[in-house]
Amino acid sequence: MFAGSAIATAAIMSATLTTKSKKSECIFKSNKMSEAAISKAKQDIIDAIEADDEKRDDGTSIGPTLVRLAWHASGTYSVHDKTGGSNGATMRLSPEKDWGANAGLAGARAFMEPIAKKNGMSMADAWTLAGVTAIENMGGPSIPWRSGRTDSPSPTKVPDGRLPDADKGSPAKTNSHLRDIFYKMGFNDREIVALAGAHALGRCHENASGYWGPWTFAETTFSNEYFRLLLEEKWTVKKTHQGKAWTGPMQYEDKTGQLMMLPSDLALVNDPQFKPIVELYAKNSDLFFSDFAYAFSKLLELGVDF
């Protein structure tokens, strides 16, 4: 998601080690999964999420973090040189696991490790299926997903900075940055706004992104509420937090001080191309769900040769 600013290992049942050429690195490839096997893995993920939620007992969930894990594992792709993407699960390794944008994802990677092992999956498949399953389990749309991603034993060779930042100093600069990042992945303006709707889920944490708070009052429910709030609430720059001066990065809050928006969120409604799409999704939940399912499935398949 847009709040840019640690350990799982690949455990694969019946894996094969292949070499493309003398110069190419070896990669571990999981077997193709049947529909029954996918359904079983999804149920294992749901069971694990619900067990973790029960332990928390505070209204939060690991589900939104699994969405972020899938998102950040996939969003490094570039159409220009065909590098990056979810294939390889290279966030298991430095330097990618140490990137600021991936702060706070170590627990989610560790959470998925036993589930991947139990189901004979690559971590790359497990992470992306977890994002899909979490969204569906939180009331979101059914998202097309295919197995067959690989885990690379070698670190990523793509540079840091391919994931979106939350603030570039002004709405115009932030929107230009978002377009640079998402066009690089092969998305258009409508898909950019659709993917931003994932901010209906979860919250920002000061010890990860530096920002604080949820975008909506129902952070474990997938909906178009993010877009409605973005348009209808009065958002002001956050000045205080729990009775003290706010010392984190610039963000916005609603009149209650309980909800937040990032500069990249507010920038969407300052853009003549983005704002009409925000308005469209705020009025039409079914359209948002349909567009999001398409864009998120596309995101998870970037760079994957099925």
HUNOR-V70935 format. One record per residue. N is the residue number from 1. OMEGA is omega in whole degrees, 0 to 359 (* if undefined). Layout:
# HUNOR-V70935
n=N omega=OMEGA
n=N omega=OMEGA
This chain:
# HUNOR-V70935
n=1 omega=193
n=2 omega=183
n=3 omega=181
n=4 omega=167
n=5 omega=*
n=6 omega=*
n=7 omega=183
n=8 omega=174
n=9 omega=181
n=10 omega=178
n=11 omega=191
n=12 omega=178
n=13 omega=179
n=14 omega=182
n=15 omega=176
n=16 omega=178
n=17 omega=184
n=18 omega=176
n=19 omega=181
n=20 omega=180
n=21 omega=181
n=22 omega=184
n=23 omega=184
n=24 omega=181
n=25 omega=176
n=26 omega=177
n=27 omega=176
n=28 omega=185
n=29 omega=178
n=30 omega=179
n=31 omega=173
n=32 omega=183
n=33 omega=174
n=34 omega=177
n=35 omega=179
n=36 omega=180
n=37 omega=178
n=38 omega=179
n=39 omega=179
n=40 omega=179
n=41 omega=178
n=42 omega=179
n=43 omega=176
n=44 omega=178
n=45 omega=179
n=46 omega=180
n=47 omega=180
n=48 omega=178
n=49 omega=183
n=50 omega=177
n=51 omega=179
n=52 omega=179
n=53 omega=181
n=54 omega=177
n=55 omega=181
n=56 omega=177
n=57 omega=181
n=58 omega=179
n=59 omega=177
n=60 omega=182
n=61 omega=174
n=62 omega=182
n=63 omega=179
n=64 omega=179
n=65 omega=176
n=66 omega=175
n=67 omega=179
n=68 omega=178
n=69 omega=179
n=70 omega=181
n=71 omega=185
n=72 omega=176
n=73 omega=185
n=74 omega=191
n=75 omega=179
n=76 omega=186
n=77 omega=174
n=78 omega=177
n=79 omega=185
n=80 omega=180
n=81 omega=176
n=82 omega=177
n=83 omega=180
n=84 omega=182
n=85 omega=186
n=86 omega=181
n=87 omega=178
n=88 omega=182
n=89 omega=186
n=90 omega=173
n=91 omega=173
n=92 omega=193
n=93 omega=169
n=94 omega=8
n=95 omega=190
n=96 omega=181
n=97 omega=182
n=98 omega=179
n=99 omega=180
n=100 omega=180
n=101 omega=182
n=102 omega=177
n=103 omega=178
n=104 omega=181
n=105 omega=181
n=106 omega=181
n=107 omega=179
n=108 omega=178
n=109 omega=179
n=110 omega=179
n=111 omega=184
n=112 omega=185
n=113 omega=181
n=114 omega=179
n=115 omega=177
n=116 omega=181
n=117 omega=181
n=118 omega=185
n=119 omega=178
n=120 omega=185
n=121 omega=166
n=122 omega=177
n=123 omega=179
n=124 omega=175
n=125 omega=184
n=126 omega=182
n=127 omega=183
n=128 omega=177
n=129 omega=178
n=130 omega=178
n=131 omega=178
n=132 omega=183
n=133 omega=180
n=134 omega=179
n=135 omega=180
n=136 omega=182
n=137 omega=178
n=138 omega=174
n=139 omega=181
n=140 omega=183
n=141 omega=172
n=142 omega=187
n=143 omega=179
n=144 omega=181
n=145 omega=177
n=146 omega=177
n=147 omega=176
n=148 omega=177
n=149 omega=185
n=150 omega=173
n=151 omega=180
n=152 omega=175
n=153 omega=184
n=154 omega=180
n=155 omega=176
n=156 omega=175
n=157 omega=180
n=158 omega=182
n=159 omega=171
n=160 omega=177
n=161 omega=180
n=162 omega=177
n=163 omega=186
n=164 omega=172
n=165 omega=182
n=166 omega=186
n=167 omega=176
n=168 omega=172
n=169 omega=177
n=170 omega=179
n=171 omega=182
n=172 omega=180
n=173 omega=179
n=174 omega=179
n=175 omega=176
n=176 omega=177
n=177 omega=180
n=178 omega=179
n=179 omega=178
n=180 omega=183
n=181 omega=186
n=182 omega=174
n=183 omega=177
n=184 omega=178
n=185 omega=181
n=186 omega=179
n=187 omega=175
n=188 omega=184
n=189 omega=181
n=190 omega=179
n=191 omega=177
n=192 omega=181
n=193 omega=178
n=194 omega=180
n=195 omega=177
n=196 omega=180
n=197 omega=175
n=198 omega=177
n=199 omega=169
n=200 omega=185
n=201 omega=168
n=202 omega=183
n=203 omega=174
n=204 omega=181
n=205 omega=182
n=206 omega=182
n=207 omega=177
n=208 omega=182
n=209 omega=186
n=210 omega=177
n=211 omega=181
n=212 omega=167
n=213 omega=176
n=214 omega=176
n=215 omega=182
n=216 omega=177
n=217 omega=180
n=218 omega=190
n=219 omega=176
n=220 omega=177
n=221 omega=178
n=222 omega=182
n=223 omega=175
n=224 omega=183
n=225 omega=178
n=226 omega=182
n=227 omega=179
n=228 omega=180
n=229 omega=180
n=230 omega=183
n=231 omega=192
n=232 omega=181
n=233 omega=173
n=234 omega=184
n=235 omega=180
n=236 omega=180
n=237 omega=181
n=238 omega=181
n=239 omega=184
n=240 omega=178
n=241 omega=180
n=242 omega=175
n=243 omega=180
n=244 omega=178
n=245 omega=178
n=246 omega=182
n=247 omega=179
n=248 omega=179
n=249 omega=182
n=250 omega=175
n=251 omega=182
n=252 omega=176
n=253 omega=177
n=254 omega=185
n=255 omega=179
n=256 omega=185
n=257 omega=183
n=258 omega=179
n=259 omega=180
n=260 omega=169
n=261 omega=177
n=262 omega=174
n=263 omega=179
n=264 omega=176
n=265 omega=180
n=266 omega=179
n=267 omega=181
n=268 omega=182
n=269 omega=174
n=270 omega=184
n=271 omega=185
n=272 omega=177
n=273 omega=181
n=274 omega=188
n=275 omega=179
n=276 omega=179
n=277 omega=174
n=278 omega=180
n=279 omega=179
n=280 omega=181
n=281 omega=178
n=282 omega=182
n=283 omega=190
n=284 omega=182
n=285 omega=182
n=286 omega=179
n=287 omega=177
n=288 omega=181
n=289 omega=181
n=290 omega=181
n=291 omega=180
n=292 omega=181
n=293 omega=179
n=294 omega=184
n=295 omega=182
n=296 omega=176
n=297 omega=177
n=298 omega=179
n=299 omega=185
n=300 omega=181
n=301 omega=180
n=302 omega=177
n=303 omega=183
n=304 omega=178
n=305 omega=182
n=306 omega=*
